[in-house]
Amino acid sequence: MTVLILTCEEDVTADMVVARLHELGIPLVRLDPADLPGEVAVSAEYVKGDFEGYLKSGERVVSLSSLRSVWVRRPGTPGAHAPEPSAWLTAESEHALDGVLDCTRARWMNHPVASVRARRKAWQLRAAHHSGFPVPPTVITSFPAVARQFARTHQDVVVKSVSGGHPTDPPMVLPTTRISPDMDFSGVSAGPTLFQLHIPKRADVRLTCVGGQLFAARRKADPEEVDSRYGEGGLWEPTDVPDRVRDAVDAYMCYAQLSYGAFDFAEDADRTWWFLECNQGGQFGFVQLDTDQPIAQAVAAWLAAEPSPR
């Protein structure tokens, strides 16, 4: 049976897993939904209560019934590479591809329906709290007065993007920024904005969950540092997972119906891991390179497992 990997052409993290799958002798097809229609084609017919058909990517053809798993890694927008892209073509291509794949018995990492919900920041924070994580006080608002009051109440506040990034090509990352309580908040009325209590941290923690296996890595941080993506940074080192965090991760993954998640935490002076986010499609290559943790092997092993009976 075949593993289907949905990602863009240049994806080093996917390359790491592809190499492991080849070592295991597992057949795979890698394609970018952005190439449908065109380089990628799909055909499915409803026969005797089910859909039967094929996917084609370049010269590779795979039967829908032969799929063991689908890894939604970093796919492009369906129809984006068509000669005449349009919102209508994107919707038609997306419904066709996701619809027929959802009719197979393949396992998903992660299912698109669960992924859409898991990307929403407000949902994440609520799910994290109910799963047992410490979550910083947060407000999402387009009311300047609410933003001003939140900043005055908590004093040390950061502002973030609600969606996590700007939809440019390539995506533009918006840095987390520390703000003063006496700043002008009138611009908040231009669009919903996320404000959060700043956690002075002594370390960043990235915890990658792969089908229940946990790989945690820690990197020392300057307590005054706001966004570690723009700091000097050091090497990531393997670290143990506290029992409370392990239980919360299990609860979160079950509640979110995810098989893969990349958690980011801020570790404070009391060694408390504050939940910042869980990226359902987050990178892990940089952690594996620093720590030698076998994350790619774990992803490959999960994808290579046999699907459950209908």
Residue pairs with C-beta under 8 A, 6 or more apart in sequence:
1 27
1 66
1 67
1 68
1 306
1 307
2 26
2 27
2 28
2 29
2 62
2 66
2 67
2 68
3 21
3 26
3 27
3 28
3 29
3 67
3 68
3 69
3 70
3 71
3 303
3 304
4 28
4 29
4 30
4 31
4 55
4 62
4 67
4 69
4 70
4 71
4 101
4 106
5 14
5 17
5 18
5 28
5 29
5 30
5 31
5 70
5 71
5 73
6 31
6 32
6 33
6 70
6 71
6 72
6 73
6 75
7 14
7 30
7 32
7 71
7 73
7 74
7 75
8 32
8 34
8 74
8 75
8 76
9 32
11 73
11 74
12 285
13 73
13 74
13 283
13 284
13 285
13 296
14 30
14 71
14 73
14 74
16 285
16 288
16 296
17 71
17 73
17 296
17 299
17 300
17 303
18 28
18 30
19 296
20 296
20 297
20 299
20 300
20 301
21 28
21 300
21 303
21 304
22 28
23 300
24 300
24 301
24 304
26 300
26 303
26 304
29 55
29 57
29 60
29 62
30 57
31 39
31 40
31 55
31 57
32 40
32 75
32 76
32 81
33 40
33 75
33 76
33 77
33 78
33 93
33 94
33 97
34 75
34 76
34 77
34 78
34 79
34 80
34 81
35 57
35 76
35 81
36 42
36 78
36 79
36 93
36 96
36 97
37 79
37 82
37 89
37 93
38 81
38 82
38 83
39 57
39 58
39 81
40 55
40 56
40 57
41 55
41 56
42 53
42 54
42 55
42 56
42 96
42 97
42 100
43 53
43 54
44 51
44 52
44 53
44 54
44 64
44 100
44 103
45 51
45 52
45 53
50 103
51 64
51 100
51 103
52 63
52 64
52 65
53 63
53 64
53 100
54 61
54 62
54 63
54 64
55 61
55 62
55 64
56 62
64 100
64 101
64 103
64 104
65 104
67 101
67 104
67 105
67 106
67 307
68 106
68 107
68 303
68 304
68 305
68 306
68 307
69 106
69 107
69 108
69 109
69 302
69 303
69 304
69 305
69 307
70 101
70 104
70 106
70 107
70 108
70 109
71 109
71 299
71 303
72 108
72 109
72 110
72 111
72 112
72 115
72 281
73 281
74 281
77 90
77 94
78 89
78 90
78 93
78 94
78 97
79 85
79 86
79 89
79 90
79 92
79 93
79 94
80 90
82 89
98 112
102 111
105 307
105 308
105 309
105 310
106 307
107 259
107 302
107 303
107 305
107 307
107 308
108 114
108 259
109 211
109 259
109 260
109 299
109 302
109 303
110 118
110 257
110 258
110 259
110 260
110 280
110 281
111 257
114 256
114 257
114 258
114 280
115 258
115 280
115 281
117 123
117 256
118 124
118 256
118 258
118 261
118 278
118 280
119 163
119 164
119 280
121 140
121 160
121 162
121 163
121 164
121 194
121 277
122 140
122 162
124 277
124 278
125 135
125 138
125 275
127 252
127 255
127 256
128 135
128 248
128 252
128 275
128 278
129 135
130 251
130 255
131 248
131 249
131 251
131 252
131 255
132 244
132 247
132 248
132 251
133 245
133 248
133 252
133 273
133 274
133 275
134 272
134 273
134 274
134 275
135 274
135 275
136 196
136 197
136 198
136 199
136 274
136 276
137 150
137 154
137 196
137 197
138 194
138 195
138 196
138 197
139 146
139 147
139 150
139 194
139 195
139 196
140 162
140 192
140 193
140 194
140 195
141 147
141 150
141 188
141 192
141 193
141 195
142 188
142 189
142 190
142 191
142 192
142 193
143 188
143 189
144 185
144 186
144 187
144 188
144 189
145 185
147 185
147 188
147 193
147 195
148 181
148 185
150 157
150 195
151 157
151 179
151 180
151 181
151 183
151 185
151 195
152 181
154 197
155 181
156 178
156 197
156 198
156 200
157 178
157 179
157 181
157 195
157 196
157 197
157 198
158 176
158 177
158 178
158 179
158 195
158 196
158 197
158 198
158 226
159 176
159 177
159 179
159 193
159 194
159 195
159 196
160 174
160 176
160 194
160 195
160 196
161 174
161 194
162 192
162 193
162 194
164 174
164 277
165 171
165 172
165 173
165 174
166 172
166 173
166 174
173 229
175 226
175 227
175 229
175 230
176 226
176 227
177 226
177 227
178 198
178 226
179 195
198 226
199 266
199 268
199 274
200 223
200 224
200 268
200 269
201 221
201 223
201 225
201 266
201 267
201 268
201 274
202 220
202 221
202 223
202 267
202 268
202 269
203 218
203 219
203 220
203 221
203 266
203 267
204 218
204 219
204 221
204 228
204 264
204 265
204 266
204 267
205 216
205 217
205 218
205 219
205 239
205 263
205 264
205 265
205 266
205 267
205 273
206 216
206 217
206 219
206 236
206 262
206 263
206 264
206 265
206 287
207 214
207 215
207 216
207 217
207 241
207 245
207 249
207 262
207 263
207 265
208 214
208 215
208 216
208 260
208 261
208 262
208 263
208 282
208 284
208 287
208 293
208 295
209 215
209 249
209 253
209 258
209 260
209 261
209 262
209 263
210 259
210 260
210 295
210 298
210 299
210 302
211 259
211 260
211 298
211 302
212 250
212 253
213 298
214 241
214 246
214 249
215 238
215 284
215 287
215 291
215 293
215 294
215 295
215 298
216 238
216 239
216 240
216 241
217 236
217 237
217 238
217 239
217 287
217 290
217 291
217 293
218 236
218 237
218 238
218 239
218 267
219 228
219 233
219 234
219 235
219 236
219 237
220 234
221 228
221 231
222 231
223 269
225 231
235 290
236 286
236 287
236 290
236 291
237 290
237 291
238 291
238 293
241 249
242 273
245 265
245 273
249 261
249 263
252 261
252 278
253 259
253 261
256 278
256 280
258 278
258 280
259 302
260 280
260 281
260 299
261 278
261 279
261 280
261 282
262 278
262 279
262 280
262 281
262 282
262 283
262 284
263 275
263 277
263 278
263 279
264 276
264 277
264 278
264 279
265 273
265 274
265 275
265 276
266 273
266 274
266 276
267 273
267 274
268 274
284 295
284 296
284 299
285 296
287 293
287 295
288 294
288 295
288 296
